[in-house]
Amino acid sequence: MIRLAVTSDVHGEERNYRALVHELKTKNYDLVLDNGDFFYGSPEAFYYEENAIWPPILELADEVVTVAVPGNHDFTHSYETFEKARRLAKFEWICANVSGFKPYTVRNVSGVKVVILGLTTSMVREWDETGQLRDLEISSPLGALRKWISVIREEEQPDILIVSYHGGFSKDPDSGVPFHGAPTENEALAIAEAFPDIDLLITGHQHLRINSVVNGVKVIQPGSHATGYMDITINQSSEGYKVAAEFVSLSTQRTTEPTLADAWLDEVIADVAVDERFSGMLEARLQKQPFHALIHDVFVKATVAELTVFEMPYLESGGFFGPVTRRDVLRHTPHKAPLHVIELTGRDVRSLLEQGAAVFAKHPETGAVCFATELPELAPAPYVFDVWGGIDYAFDFSQPVGARLISCQVNGVDIQQGQVFRVAVNRYRLTGYDFPLYKTAKVLSVTERTIPHILLDALSGVSVT
C-alpha cells in the first residue's frame, strides 16, 4: 500500500499548517504533495512581508513536503519570495505548463514507480496586476499533458500516474451544477475526460472538498487554509491499482501554537462603538450593512472619489465591533494593493452592477434569492460580488440576467448614461478578470498606501488622506 497526504490553497495559514505538519510527521506518509497557493493570503503572511521576515511556513513545509506545484497566487503575489522559496526548498517544485519548471518527478515507493506531473491554471497572467510575469511562458494544461504524458508512458512506464493541477472544475463533478470561472480557469473535467489513464487527479484553486470519480479517474480537492488534508491510499489488486481518498480534518485543539506574528496581529488598535458586523455569506451581499458604509467612508477619505467598489470578503461573518485588532482588519483584506481612482460613466456603472447581480438567482422551489450555483451539501463557491458605495441601487432577481437593475441613484437622483464619476477600486479589478470593462477604464490617480494600510490607519485614528 502507498499512502499520500495532499494539501492545497494553504494561503499562509501558519498556525493551522504548523499543527498539520505535526500530525503528518506522526503518520509516516510515503509522499506529501502540496497543490499550490501555499504561502500568501493570510494576516501572518502580511506581517512577514511587511517586516521582511522569511515566512516560517516555508521552513515548516521542508519538514514534510515531497513535491509542490505552484498556484496562481504564488506567481502573482510576492513573486520574489516565491523564486527564493523555489531555490531554497528541500522539496521539488514541478509544473509542466510553465517555463523554468521541471514538468514531472519520478518516485519509487516500495518498488512501485510513481510519476507525478504538475500543472497550474493557465489564467495566471490574467491576474498579474504589476506586469512582473510578462516574460513567463504559460501554456495550456491540456496541451502540456498531451506532450508530456506520451513521453512519460514511453520513457518512464510508470505503475501509477498522478497529475497535480492547481485548477478546479467548471462544474460540480457529482451534481453537474456549474461553478464560477472562465472556461480555461478550471479544466479538471476536461483533463479527466481526455486522459482516462490518469490514476489520480489532484485539484485545487476553488477551496472546495471534492472526492469523486470522473471517466474512471479518481479526482480530489482537499479544501483550503490547512483545515485538513486528503488522505490517499493506493492498493494493488488483480485489476490494477485502486485509489481511495478520505478528507482528514485538523483537530481544533491543535491550532493554538503561537506564531512570530501573533503579538503584532493581536494588538488592539481601535475600539469600535457602533456595531459594524455582518453575518451570512448571502445576507452580507444582498442587504445594506454598516460595514459597507464604513468601507465607503474610508475609501472616499483616502481618494476623494465619488463612488467606491469593495469586493466582499469570503467570510461567513466579519466586520467590527468593540476591540479591534490588526488581525481582525487583515482577515478582510490581506492583499497589499493600492486603490485606483478611475473614470466611469453612468452607463458603465449600470453595466457593472448588472454583471455583479448575475451571481444571484431565485430558488426554483422556494422562490427565495440564493446564489446562482448554490450547492446545499458543500460550502458555497467563492462568489465574486462587489459592494458599491455612494450609490443606492436595487435589483429584481425574478428578471433575467442583464435586466435586473430597477433602481440606481446618487443623492436621490437617477444616474444618467453619460454622467461621469470618479470611482475608487482595487488594483486587481483593472486586470479585467470577472469584469472586463475595468481593463480599459481611464486611471485618474493611485493611492500611495495599500488597502490594508488604509484600513488599519483609518481604524487606529491615523489620517488616510
Number of C-alpha atoms within 10 A of each C-alpha: 12 16 19 18 27 26 29 34 28 26 23 24 22 29 19 21 23 21 21 23 18 14 14 16 11 8 10 13 17 15 17 22 23 28 28 29 25 29 27 25 24 21 26 29 24 23 21 15 16 10 9 10 12 14 21 17 22 18 14 16 21 14 14 22 21 20 22 25 27 27 25 22 22 22 22 21 22 15 14 13 18 20 12 11 17 17 12 12 15 16 18 17 22 23 27 25 25 23 13 11 16 15 20 23 15 14 16 12 13 9 8 14 15 19 20 22 26 29 30 31 26 22 19 19 20 16 20 19 16 13 11 14 17 9 9 13 12 19 17 18 27 18 11 19 22 14 13 16 19 12 12 18 13 10 9 14 14 18 15 20 21 19 22 30 30 32 27 26 25 21 18 16 17 11 8 9 13 15 21 19 18 12 10 16 20 28 23 27 19 15 22 22 14 14 16 14 15 20 20 26 23 28 32 31 26 22 20 22 18 24 18 16 15 17 15 15 20 21 25 26 30 33 26 22 24 25 20 23 27 24 18 20 17 17 12 12 8 6 6 10 15 16 18 17 22 15 19 13 14 17 13 10 8 14 16 11 11 11 14 14 18 15 11 13 20 13 14 16 18 18 14 14 10 10 13 17 15 21 14 12 19 15 14 21 20 17 11 13 18 16 18 23 16 17 18 23 17 21 28 19 14 22 20 16 21 17 23 27 21 19 17 18 19 17 15 13 12 20 20 22 14 13 13 20 20 23 22 20 21 23 19 19 22 21 20 20 20 20 26 24 26 21 18 20 18 17 14 19 23 19 16 17 21 18 19 19 24 17 17 21 21 16 14 9 6 8 11 12 17 18 19 18 18 18 15 7 6 10 12 18 16 16 21 14 22 19 21 22 23 18 19 15 16 15 16 16 20 15 13 10 17 15 16 18 19 12 15 19 14 14 9 9 11 14 20 14 12 11 12 15 18 21 27 31 25 20 19 20 21 22 19 15 16 15 14 13 17 22 13 11 16 14 16 12 15 18 17 13 17 17 24 21 18 23 24 21 16 21 21 17 11 11 12 19 14
